[in-house]
Amino acid sequence: MTSAACTWRFCYNVTLDSLSFLLLDGCCRMDKSDSASTEIRRYNSRLGLYLFAIYSALYIAFVLINAFAADMMETIVVAGLNLAIVYGFGLIFTALVMALVYGVMCRREGDAK
């Protein structure tokens, strides 16, 4: 099974046993049968990037609070636990939920739109 995809100046051919990159002056030609596969990969990549951006924003907020307002992390929020513990476990839980969301929402090669 071979599929081809094009980017700006690189074309890659993926086979079951090899991965080769070819530098081309233009974009390689794709068959019409590859367009559905390419759309699925684009959708999955976009979904992964959105989830990554959301998680990154949450994590950056956690780091910035620790760096610039460390005393805020000492605030007791739930059942005697401080914000640092609750936020940290929240990040872990969020990562697991996002992985499940990605697993459910991403499309496979044989799926219809």
C-alpha positions in Angstrom: 0.0 0.0 0.0 1.5 3.3 -1.1 0.2 6.7 -0.5 1.6 10.1 -1.5 1.1 13.5 0.0 2.5 16.8 -0.9 3.7 19.7 1.0 5.5 22.9 -0.1 8.7 21.5 -1.6 8.8 18.0 -0.2 7.0 14.9 -1.3 7.0 11.8 0.7 6.0 8.3 -0.3 5.1 6.0 2.5 5.1 2.2 2.0 4.9 -0.5 4.6 8.6 -1.0 4.7 10.2 2.3 3.9 9.8 6.0 4.2 11.6 8.2 1.7 11.7 11.9 1.2 12.2 13.5 -2.2 13.1 17.1 -2.7 11.1 18.4 -5.6 10.9 21.7 -7.4 7.1 21.5 -7.3 4.5 19.5 -5.6 4.1 15.9 -6.6 0.9 14.8 -8.2 -1.8 13.1 -6.2 -4.4 10.7 -7.5 -8.0 11.5 -6.8 -8.1 8.4 -4.6 -5.6 10.1 -2.2 -7.6 13.2 -1.7 -10.0 11.6 0.7 -7.1 10.1 2.6 -5.4 13.5 2.7 -8.5 15.2 4.0 -8.8 12.7 6.8 -5.1 13.3 7.7 -5.7 17.1 7.7 -8.8 16.8 9.9 -6.9 14.5 12.4 -3.9 16.9 12.4 -6.1 19.9 12.9 -8.0 18.3 15.7 -4.7 17.3 17.4 -3.4 20.8 17.1 -6.5 22.3 18.6 -6.4 20.0 21.6 -2.7 20.6 21.9 -3.2 24.4 21.9 -5.9 24.2 24.6 -3.7 22.0 26.8 -0.7 24.2 26.2 -2.7 27.3 27.3 -3.8 25.5 30.5 -0.2 24.4 31.2 1.3 27.8 30.5 -1.2 29.4 32.9 -0.1 26.8 35.5 3.6 27.7 35.0 3.0 31.4 35.0 1.0 31.3 38.2 3.8 29.3 39.8 6.4 31.7 38.5 4.7 35.0 39.2 2.1 34.4 41.9 3.4 31.4 43.9 1.5 32.5 47.0 -1.7 32.0 45.0 -0.9 28.3 44.7 -1.0 28.0 48.5 -4.6 28.9 48.6 -6.8 26.0 49.9 -9.6 25.3 47.4 -11.1 21.9 48.0 -11.1 19.5 51.0 -7.9 21.0 52.4 -6.0 20.7 49.1 -4.2 23.8 47.8 -4.5 25.1 44.3 -1.2 23.6 43.2 -2.4 20.1 43.9 -5.8 20.6 42.5 -4.5 22.3 39.3 -1.8 19.7 38.8 -4.2 16.8 39.1 -6.6 18.7 36.9 -3.9 18.9 34.2 -3.4 15.2 34.4 -7.1 14.5 34.2 -7.5 17.0 31.3 -4.7 15.2 29.3 -6.5 11.9 29.7 -9.9 13.3 28.7 -8.3 15.0 25.7 -6.7 11.8 24.6 -10.0 10.0 24.8 -11.7 12.9 22.9 -9.1 12.6 20.2 -9.4 8.9 20.0 -13.2 9.2 19.5 -13.2 12.1 17.2 -10.3 11.3 14.8 -11.2 9.6 11.6 -9.8 6.5 10.0 -8.9 5.9 6.4 -12.1 4.0 5.6 -14.5 6.3 7.4 -16.9 8.4 5.5 -17.2 12.2 6.1 
